Amino acid sequence: MITWQNIAQIPTRGYVCAYCNYRVEPASGWRTQETKSVGNQAVALGHIHACSQCGKPTFFDSDDKQHPSPSYEKIVGSVPDDVLALYNEARASVRAKAFTSAVLTSRKLLMHLAVVKGAEPGRAFFAYVEYLADKGYVPPGGMAWVDRIREKGIEANHEIKIILDSDARELIVFSEMLLKFIYEFPSRVQPPQKTQSNEKN
């Protein structure tokens, strides 16, 4: 059983809060009375920091791993609800350390985007990749990223292979870029308003 001390001054730690996405450096929180030896030092089995922005708790274990981990991918604006749901599911999978699920969801997101943009349903995955590229939805130089999503999706589906944190995060970052390119950036360019004089002309 782990015993927690009352809230007190503990070593300052900088981290990105998973709840509010602010970078904070709180100097107060809780730590365990139990310790383990690391070299010549006794290290507490865990610390809980209270976010100085939103006040919610974040736990750091004795290996200095953060729980819950932050979502390094950004929220994307102007995305349809069904597309956004897939993107957020992939982000949540990364935060839950379900990296295989994150890869598979990223792959499904890419297929869904292609169908939303006019591709025929029920086609092979790579056909959707080619469709997005041919229709100009993939930014210049982005095909290497799309190929990586395809490869990682195949590995997650058909190979007995552990999907790494870095693999999943790369795919989410690409998804973020694609959604911004297709939805968010165009929405920021508002069409010019027609004036009365223009309408008469």
C-alpha positions as CSV (number, residue, x, y, z in Angstrom):
1,M,0.0,0.0,0.0
2,I,1.3,3.5,-0.9
3,T,1.0,6.3,1.6
4,W,0.6,9.8,0.3
5,Q,1.9,12.8,2.2
6,N,-0.2,16.0,2.6
7,I,0.1,18.6,-0.1
8,A,3.4,20.4,0.3
9,Q,6.3,22.0,-1.5
10,I,7.9,19.5,-3.8
11,P,10.5,19.9,-6.5
12,T,9.3,22.1,-9.4
13,R,8.5,20.2,-12.5
14,G,7.7,21.6,-15.9
15,Y,5.1,19.7,-18.0
16,V,2.2,20.1,-20.4
17,C,-1.0,19.5,-18.5
18,A,-3.2,16.9,-20.3
19,Y,-6.4,18.6,-19.2
20,C,-5.9,22.2,-20.2
21,N,-2.8,21.9,-22.6
22,Y,-0.9,24.7,-20.8
23,R,2.8,24.3,-20.0
24,V,3.0,24.7,-16.2
25,E,5.7,24.4,-13.5
26,P,3.8,23.8,-10.2
27,A,5.9,23.6,-7.1
28,S,3.3,22.0,-4.8
29,G,1.7,18.7,-4.7
30,W,1.8,15.2,-3.1
31,R,4.5,12.6,-3.0
32,T,4.7,9.1,-1.6
33,Q,6.4,8.3,1.6
34,E,7.7,5.1,0.0
35,T,10.9,5.4,-2.0
36,K,13.2,3.3,-4.2
37,S,16.9,3.5,-4.6
38,V,18.3,5.1,-7.8
39,G,22.0,5.1,-7.6
40,N,22.8,6.7,-4.3
41,Q,19.5,8.5,-4.0
42,A,16.2,7.6,-2.5
43,V,13.4,8.5,-5.0
44,A,9.8,8.7,-4.2
45,L,7.6,6.1,-5.9
46,G,5.4,8.9,-7.2
47,H,4.5,12.5,-7.3
48,I,1.1,14.2,-8.0
49,H,1.3,17.8,-9.2
50,A,-1.7,20.1,-9.1
51,C,-1.8,22.1,-12.4
52,S,-1.2,25.8,-11.6
53,Q,-3.6,26.7,-14.5
54,C,-6.6,24.4,-14.1
55,G,-5.9,22.8,-10.7
56,K,-6.3,19.2,-11.9
57,P,-3.8,16.4,-10.8
58,T,-1.1,14.8,-12.9
59,F,0.7,11.7,-11.6
60,F,4.4,11.1,-12.3
61,D,5.6,7.6,-11.4
62,S,9.1,6.6,-10.2
63,D,10.3,6.3,-13.8
64,D,9.2,9.9,-14.4
65,K,6.4,8.9,-16.8
66,Q,3.4,11.3,-16.8
67,H,-0.2,10.1,-16.3
68,P,-2.4,11.1,-18.1
69,S,0.1,12.0,-20.9
70,P,-0.5,15.2,-22.8
71,S,-1.9,15.3,-26.3
72,Y,0.8,16.9,-28.4
73,E,-1.5,17.1,-31.4
74,K,-3.5,20.3,-31.8
75,I,-7.2,20.8,-32.0
76,V,-8.2,21.5,-35.6
77,G,-11.0,23.9,-36.4
78,S,-13.8,23.8,-39.0
79,V,-13.8,20.0,-39.3
80,P,-17.1,18.2,-39.8
81,D,-18.3,16.3,-36.7
82,D,-17.9,12.8,-38.2
83,V,-14.3,13.5,-39.4
84,L,-13.4,15.2,-36.1
85,A,-14.7,12.2,-34.1
86,L,-12.2,9.9,-35.8
87,Y,-9.4,12.4,-35.3
88,N,-10.2,12.8,-31.6
89,E,-10.5,9.0,-31.2
90,A,-7.0,8.6,-32.6
91,R,-5.7,11.4,-30.3
92,A,-7.4,9.7,-27.3
93,S,-5.8,6.4,-28.2
94,V,-2.4,7.9,-28.1
95,R,-3.1,9.5,-24.7
96,A,-4.3,6.1,-23.4
97,K,-1.1,4.5,-24.9
98,A,-3.2,2.4,-27.2
99,F,-0.8,2.9,-30.1
100,T,-2.0,0.2,-32.4
101,S,-5.6,1.5,-32.1
102,A,-4.2,5.0,-32.9
103,V,-2.6,3.7,-36.1
104,L,-5.7,1.9,-37.2
105,T,-7.9,4.9,-36.5
106,S,-5.5,7.2,-38.4
107,R,-5.8,4.8,-41.4
108,K,-9.6,4.8,-41.2
109,L,-9.6,8.6,-41.0
110,L,-7.7,8.8,-44.2
111,M,-10.1,6.4,-46.0
112,H,-13.1,8.4,-44.6
113,L,-11.6,11.7,-45.8
114,A,-11.3,10.3,-49.3
115,V,-15.0,9.2,-49.4
116,V,-16.1,12.5,-48.0
117,K,-14.2,14.2,-50.8
118,G,-15.9,12.1,-53.5
119,A,-14.1,8.7,-53.7
120,E,-16.2,5.6,-54.3
121,P,-17.0,3.6,-51.1
122,G,-15.7,0.1,-50.8
123,R,-12.4,0.5,-52.6
124,A,-8.9,-0.7,-51.5
125,F,-7.1,1.5,-49.1
126,F,-4.3,2.5,-51.4
127,A,-6.9,3.6,-54.0
128,Y,-8.1,6.2,-51.4
129,V,-4.5,7.3,-50.9
130,E,-4.1,7.8,-54.7
131,Y,-7.5,9.6,-54.8
132,L,-6.5,12.2,-52.2
133,A,-3.2,12.8,-53.9
134,D,-4.7,13.0,-57.4
135,K,-7.4,15.5,-56.3
136,G,-4.8,17.8,-54.6
137,Y,-5.8,17.2,-51.0
138,V,-2.3,16.1,-50.0
139,P,0.1,19.0,-49.7
140,P,3.3,19.0,-51.8
141,G,5.8,16.6,-50.4
142,G,3.1,14.9,-48.3
143,M,2.9,11.6,-50.2
144,A,5.7,10.1,-48.1
145,W,3.5,10.7,-45.0
146,V,0.5,9.1,-46.6
147,D,2.6,6.0,-47.6
148,R,3.8,5.8,-44.0
149,I,0.2,5.7,-42.8
150,R,-0.6,2.9,-45.3
151,E,2.5,0.9,-44.2
152,K,1.8,1.3,-40.5
153,G,-1.9,0.4,-41.0
154,I,-0.8,-2.8,-42.8
155,E,1.6,-3.7,-40.0
156,A,-1.0,-3.1,-37.3
157,N,-3.5,-5.3,-39.2
158,H,-1.4,-8.2,-40.5
159,E,1.9,-8.4,-38.6
160,I,2.7,-9.4,-35.1
161,K,4.6,-6.2,-34.4
162,I,4.5,-3.8,-31.5
163,I,3.5,-0.3,-32.6
164,L,5.7,2.3,-31.0
165,D,4.6,5.6,-29.4
166,S,6.7,7.5,-32.0
167,D,5.0,5.6,-34.9
168,A,1.5,6.5,-33.7
169,R,2.4,10.1,-32.9
170,E,3.8,10.6,-36.4
171,L,0.6,9.5,-38.0
172,I,-1.5,11.7,-35.7
173,V,0.7,14.7,-36.6
174,F,0.2,13.9,-40.3
175,S,-3.6,13.7,-39.8
176,E,-3.5,17.1,-38.1
177,M,-1.6,18.6,-41.0
178,L,-4.1,17.1,-43.5
179,L,-7.2,18.3,-41.7
180,K,-5.8,21.8,-41.5
181,F,-4.9,21.8,-45.2
182,I,-8.4,20.5,-46.2
183,Y,-10.6,22.2,-43.7
184,E,-9.1,24.8,-41.3
185,F,-7.0,26.9,-43.6
186,P,-9.6,27.3,-46.3
187,S,-12.2,28.3,-43.7
188,R,-10.0,31.2,-42.5
189,V,-10.1,32.9,-45.9
190,Q,-13.5,34.5,-46.0
191,P,-14.9,35.3,-49.4
192,P,-15.3,39.1,-50.1
193,Q,-18.6,40.5,-49.2
194,K,-20.7,41.8,-52.1
195,T,-21.4,45.5,-52.0
196,Q,-24.5,47.1,-53.4
197,S,-22.5,48.6,-56.2
198,N,-21.0,45.3,-57.2
199,E,-24.5,43.7,-57.3
200,K,-25.8,46.4,-59.6
201,N,-22.8,45.9,-61.9
